[in-house]
Amino acid sequence: MANRSQDPFQDLVSSGGSAPDVGAEAIDLTKYLSAIRRRWLLLLACCLIAGTYAVLRYSLTEKIYRATTTIQIERKRLSLLALGQAGWLEDWWNLEYYPTQYRLLRSRGMAERVVLNLRLHEDPTFNSRAAGLTSTDPEDNADSTAQLAQLAERVQRGLSVSPIKETQLVELSYVSSSPELAARIANGYADVFIEWGIENRASTVGKASSFLSAQIGTLRNEIEERQKQLNANTSEGDFALDPGGEALIERRQTLEKQYNQVMADRISKEATYREIQQQPASSLPQSESSTLVSDLKAEVILLESEYGTKLDTYTPEWPEMVKLKQTINDKKSQLRQLLDEVYREQVGQAYAALQKARREEETLESELQTLAADARLQNSSALDYINKQTYINTRKELLAELVKRQSETEVASRVQTSQESNVRIVDRAIVPAMPFSPYLQADLTKALLLGLMMGVGFVVLLEYLDRTVKTPEELEGLLGIPTLAVIPDMDESRRGSGLRVRYGRSAYNYNYNYGYGYGYGGRKEKSKANGDSEHRIELLPHHSPRLAVSEAYRSLRTALLLSTAGDLNMVALTSAEPGEGKTATTTNLAVVMAQLGRRVLVVDCDLRRPRMHKVFKISNRMGLVNYLTANVELDSLFFETEAPNLWICPSGPIPPNPSELLASDRMKELLANLRQRFDFILIDTPPILPVADAIILGTMADGVIICARSGALLREDAKFCRERMGYSDMRIIGSVLNRYSTSKGGYQRKYRYYGVYEEAQPGAKRNSAA
């Protein structure tokens, strides 16, 4: 027996399971990529199902169209702080301006205006009932008001307001099942918003001029009363004046003119004060000297621009973004406080100016009353008449001035509101030609990606649930021994070769109901009428030596001879479970070893379910069992086979105690004699897990080869097999992976070279029968 100390790796395995547990579960991307290539039909099926669903959904789903109108909203407003001087002011200080405009566009009131302006309640495309509104006044008909609110909510649900970043542009989009209706409502929203702004500014102008109207009305009533009194005095006689009366009249005329000017100034300042009170602090124009406000505003704009730029990279929850947002809020709070202070200052200044004008007016009015009393003391009818006439004339001049200013204000405001607006339409919506949703191309792409992801998920799940060993790397990791050879699956190797190789089934029963064998020994299959030849996998290197499978067995022979530096005369072949290809590997390895000119013997030590006599088509009446139980000549055990230099020792009759016979001293003597007679001996043993026969024979041989079938051996069984081998003093040379499908891993290129090289030889035949 060879010296085991020459193989340090064997010492590690035989030391009781100290080999590294490389079979532990780990993520191997190559393994899963191989599984995806192997199960590509599953991926294709998932993609087809998902694509079919997307097409059916597109066909059955109602088509939705979207129309978009682009408008520009300038940050400016109409100012009427000075009577007769209506104009536009840039409203840069109002930080809530644009959010307010966006909220107004989404408001229910704006939607109701759109419904009424476009008469959507009468449109059967929008309102299927198309009953019409009996009244648009809530006090007239509560039902019409409720119906209008419902229609407005429907309009709101289809509207989306999307500001374009860092511009004054806003996109108004509307979705509907009708492309014409979508474009109509989108354009209608823009028109209604502009009209609403004009009406709102007109209302502001009306409130500003209402005070002037009230003052004009009061002044006209006073003039009428004075005129009546003057007409009553015209019937009196003498209107001659003395020098003192003429002086009073001149003084009164001077005071009347001053009084009219002061009154007009007081009315203007009172209108300014009232308008300031009605407007928010942020909408008031700031003085040019407010450098602090300008600096704060510029800083806020810069911080908001920086926040918007970083928002493309970071999320709002990022600590740096949270800190920057807090800084912006602090700066805005400071700006609001400063604006409030300026607002209070402007209100105070306007109120002080109004009080000053009122005091001047009261002073002049008191002087006029004093002159009137002096005139009464002189008891001059002419003086009294002239005073009344002067008073009426000055009041008429004041009335004319107020009417003129009111007319200028209204004319200026009408011009501004009728011809100019801070909102204008940039691009009107056109009728969309393609539906917005569902979008076939996008939905199909998403469905295919989803189907692909589901397919990959199923493949990964199936690969995870598949506990079998499929690749040489897995086998090496689980057993802790090198893989000497990988035998390709004949189902793939025979394609296009005209060769039929049979994989049958046989029942291998050790009081366990499982099959055994590499799938051979089943019922015969009839050759097809085209003349294809048929062979079993056993003895294939003898019948078809040029096949890639035959070359794989020769690679096993080379690896076996180079696996140790010492003598290797007797090798036992076993497997973890039945059906792993142990018998086929034994016979084919024997054939390729015999082709080297060595005397090779195959000993069938499977005393429970022998098959070697069926493979070589010899009798099983005389064999190993006869020698172990009786005095039978040793030479009568060996039978020459059809392969040159190859002999077989069959098992003989099935005994009741196979394990005891194999562990007997006579068995050891037999193996010692065989070492003297033959150059190389291969022992076919039962599987390791069902019975202990292989463990017994493995300790007697120079080495043991474990056979495993790709896609059949469970990982748990491989681990258990490794543990059982570690308990015994046997030398494990390596493993052989049988029926390996080249589509399962990266071995496809490696093993296809055998056939390519053979086909390239001149005169080489694809099949060569013995």
TORKELUM-529996 format. One record per residue (C-alpha): x, y, z. Coordinates in steps of 0.5 Angstrom, whole numbers, plus 500, padded with zeros to 3 digits. Each point is the difference from the previous one (the first is absolute). Last residue first. Example, Ala and Ser with C-alpha at 12.3 -4.5 7.8 and 13.67 -1.06 7.14 Angstrom:
2
527498514
498493502
END
This chain:
770
471496436
495506498
503507498
496505499
501507497
506498496
506503499
503500493
504507500
499502507
496507501
494496503
505497506
502507502
493503500
497494504
505501505
500507500
493500503
502498506
503506503
495505496
494497504
504500506
498507503
493497503
494497499
499500492
506494500
495496504
504495504
498493500
505498505
505504505
506495502
503501506
507500504
505496503
497498506
504496505
496496505
501499507
493501502
496506504
502505494
496496495
494500504
500508501
502501492
494495499
495505504
502506497
499497493
493497502
498507503
502503493
496496497
503495494
495500494
502507496
507497498
501493502
505499505
506494500
505500505
507497499
503496505
507499501
506494501
494495502
499497507
497505504
495502494
498493500
497501507
497507499
497497493
496495504
497504505
493501497
495505498
505506500
506497497
497497494
502493498
507499497
503499493
508498501
505502495
507496500
506502496
506496498
497494501
503493503
503502506
495505503
495495499
503496505
500505505
493501498
498493501
504500507
496506503
493497497
502493504
502504506
492502500
497507500
497499493
497494502
497503507
497506496
497495495
496496505
494496496
504499494
498502493
503495495
507502496
503507500
503500494
508500499
501504493
506500496
503505495
506500496
496501493
493501501
495495498
501497507
504495503
497496506
504499507
497497506
502493498
507502500
499500508
498493501
494499504
501498507
493503503
497506503
504505498
502497493
493499498
498507502
505503496
497496493
497494497
493500499
500507497
500499493
503505495
497505496
506506501
495505503
495494502
506497504
501507503
494501503
500497507
494502505
502498507
507497499
503507497
507497500
500500492
508499499
502503494
507498498
505504495
507497497
503506498
501502492
498507501
493498497
499496506
499507504
495503495
496493501
500500507
498507501
494499496
498494504
501503507
497507497
494496498
499496506
500507504
496504496
496504506
494495500
500498507
503505506
506502502
505497495
505494499
506499496
506496504
507500497
505495500
507501497
503507501
507500502
502507503
501507497
492501501
495503495
504500494
497493498
493502502
500506496
502497494
495494500
495506502
502503493
499494497
493499502
499507498
503498493
494495500
495505501
503504494
499494496
506498496
500493504
493498498
500492501
505500505
499506503
493499501
501494504
494502504
496505498
496496496
500500492
495501494
502501493
495505496
498496494
494505497
495495503
501502507
503495504
496496505
501502507
501494505
497500507
505502506
507498501
502507501
498506504
507501503
498495505
496499506
492502501
497501507
495496504
505499506
500493503
507500496
497501494
503502493
494500495
503501493
499506495
502501493
505506497
501497493
505503495
498502493
505502495
499504494
505505502
495506499
499500507
503494504
504505505
494503502
496494502
507497502
500505506
508502501
504496505
504505504
507497503
504500506
496504504
504502506
498498507
496504506
494497498
495506500
505505497
503495495
493498498
497507500
506502495
499494496
493503498
493497501
499498508
493499502
496504505
496504495
496505504
505505499
501499493
492500499
500507504
505503496
497498494
493502502
503507502
504500493
493499497
497505504
505505499
499499492
493500501
500507503
505502495
495498494
495503504
503507501
502500492
493498498
497506505
505505497
499498493
492499500
499506504
494500504
499505501
502507497
496498493
503502494
498506495
499505506
496506498
504506501
501504506
502507499
507502501
503506504
493503502
501506504
499502508
502507502
495503497
499506495
495503495
493500504
503500507
505506499
495504495
495499505
504502506
503506496
493502499
497499507
506504503
499506495
493500501
500501507
506505500
495504495
494499505
504502506
503507496
493501498
497500507
505504503
499505494
492500502
502501507
504506499
494503496
495498505
504503506
501507495
493500499
498499507
505506502
497504495
493500502
502501507
504506499
495503496
495499505
504503505
499499507
507502502
500495506
498495495
506501496
504499506
497493502
502498493
507502500
500496507
497494496
505500495
506501505
497493503
500497493
507502499
503497507
495493499
503499493
507501502
499495506
497495495
506501496
505499506
496494502
500497493
508501500
500496506
496494498
504499494
507501504
497495505
497495495
507501496
504498507
495494501
502497494
507502500
500496507
496494497
505500494
505499505
497494504
498497493
507500498
503497507
495495499
502499493
507499502
499495505
496496496
505500495
505498505
496494502
499498493
508500500
500496506
495495498
504499493
507499504
496495504
497496494
493500501
498504494
504495496
506502496
503500493
494504496
499503507
506504500
499504494
493502503
503502507
506504497
494504496
496501507
507502503
501505495
493503500
500500507
507504500
497505495
494501504
504502506
505504497
494504497
496501507
507502503
501505494
493504502
502507497
496498493
494500504
496494500
494499496
494497504
498493498
504496506
496504505
493498498
495505497
494503503
503504505
504503494
494502496
497503506
506505501
501502492
492502500
501504506
506503497
496502494
494503504
505504504
503503494
494502497
497503507
507504500
499502493
493502501
501504507
506504497
495502494
495502505
505504505
501504494
493501498
498502508
506505500
497504494
493499503
502503506
504506497
494502496
496500506
504505503
500505494
493500500
495495496
494502496
495494499
494504501
493496499
498493502
498495494
506497499
501497507
495494499
505498494
506500505
497495505
498496494
507500497
503498507
496494501
501498493
508501501
499496507
497494496
505500495
506500505
497494503
500496494
507502498
502497507
497494499
502499493
507501502
500495505
497495495
506501496
505495504
495495500
498500493
507500498
501494504
494497497
503501493
506497502
496493502
496501493
507500497
503494504
494496499
500501492
507498500
498493504
494499496
504500493
506496503
494495503
497500493
506498496
501494504
492498500
500501493
506495499
497495504
493500497
503499493
504494502
494497504
502495505
503506504
506502503
501508501
507503501
502507502
507501499
503506504
506505497
503505505
506496499
505497505
497493500
494500496
493500504
496494499
492501501
496494499
493500498
495493499
498500508
499507500
495500494
496494504
500505506
497505496
494496497
499498507
500507502
495502495
495495501
500502508
499507497
494498496
497496505
500506505
496504495
500508500
504501506
506497497
499504494
502496494
493498498
497494496
506497499
500495494
497493499
506498496
500493504
506497497
504507502
507500497
498497493
493502501
502508500
494504503
504500507
506501497
498507498
507503498
499506505
496496505
504494501
506504500
498505505
498494504
507498500
503506502
495500506
502493502
508502500
505497496
502506497
500504506
505496503
505501495
499507500
501500508
506496499
503505495
498506505
502497507
507504500
497507498
506504500
501500493
493503498
503504494
495506499
495501495
496507499
494504502
502508501
494503501
500500507
506498503
500493503
497497495
505494498
498494495
504494502
507497498
503493500
499497493
496494499
501497493
496495497
501493497
494496498
500492500
495495497
500493503
496494497
497494504
499494496
495495503
503493502
498494496
506500495
505503504
499495505
500494495
507503497
503500507
497493502
503497494
507503502
500498507
498493497
505500495
505503505
499494505
500495494
507502498
503500507
497493501
503498493
507503502
500495506
507497498
503507499
497503506
503494504
507502497
499507502
498497507
506496501
504506497
497504505
502496506
497502507
502495505
497494504
505496503
503495495
507503502
500496507
507500500
503493501
501497507
495495499
503494504
508500499
498497493
499506496
506504503
505494499
497499493
502507499
507498502
501495495
507496501
498498507
495495497
506495498
497496494
497493502
END
